[in-house]
Amino acid sequence: MRPPEIFDRNARRMRRDRIADRYPAHDFLRAAMIDGLLDRLASVKRSFHDVLDLGSFDGAFPAPPGARIVRLDAGNRFAAQSGGVQGDEDRLPFADASFDLIVSAGVLDTVNDLPGALALIRRALRPDGLFLGAFVGAGSLPALRTALREAEGDRPAPRLHPQIDVRAAGDLLLRAGFALPVADIETLDVRYRDIGRLFDDLRYMGAGNLLAERRAMPREVLMRTAAAFARQADADGRTTERFAIVYLTAWTPSPDQPLPARRGSATASLAAAIGKPKV
């Protein structure tokens, strides 16, 4: 028996199609993620030949030199714009061991079965293949969260997506069978003159409310939320909102990879290395 799905798959596909034209004016967050992924990729001293861009949006992630890149997006229009295929990240249509690099920027936080998606990513990678991912994680949108709590009181409606913290992200990589997993976090602060600009960014970057149990926001709640958001503004009338970006780096297991030393295999003691304390 499958557990209930957190996100509405159909709404996710349709909304991605609706935002495709306006997305380029609101792509700053994914652009920051791509820069972070490229920085991490630059530190890897090897070449890649078959690459999957998982959640491609408009295809902004550049193919490494000499590599063939395949792109997949949940939205038909983004898939068409990027020359890719349409599909869900937790239902990949690729054979095992098809790629030596898979990248994903800005979509894994809205995947229904994230553990399953990571397991499929590992299977789609060849031995010693690299996975690089980035998504909005725990600690994001604190100003909006505060405003909603103030506006709706003790019984808030489901309006914000659950957020994955960096420790849980690392655990998910291990659970999926990856080797040498690393999860780290970077923050991006954006100053908004009003909540309407924040809502526009969230909507057109594909981060609007996709919860299966979502409900429309009554006008009076919207007005209270806007007022509570404005009360958090600084002296120049702008409210700072934070986006926490979780980055994932992991490899598929291979006999050639370095392994941690076996417990108890050390040939010298720590005490001998640092010397005995003087008395």
TAMO-V743912 format. One record per helix or strand. SS is the DSSP state (A for helix, B for strand). FROM is the first residue (numbers start at 0). LEN is the number of residues. If there is no record, write none. Layout:
# TAMO-V743912
SS&FROM&LEN  SS&FROM&LEN
This chain:
# TAMO-V743912
B&6&1  A&8&11  A&22&4  A&27&15  B&49&5  B&67&6  A&75&6  B&84&2  B&98&7  A&107&3  A&113&11  B&124&12  A&141&11  A&165&10  B&177&15  A&194&10  B&210&1  A&218&12  B&238&14  A&269&5
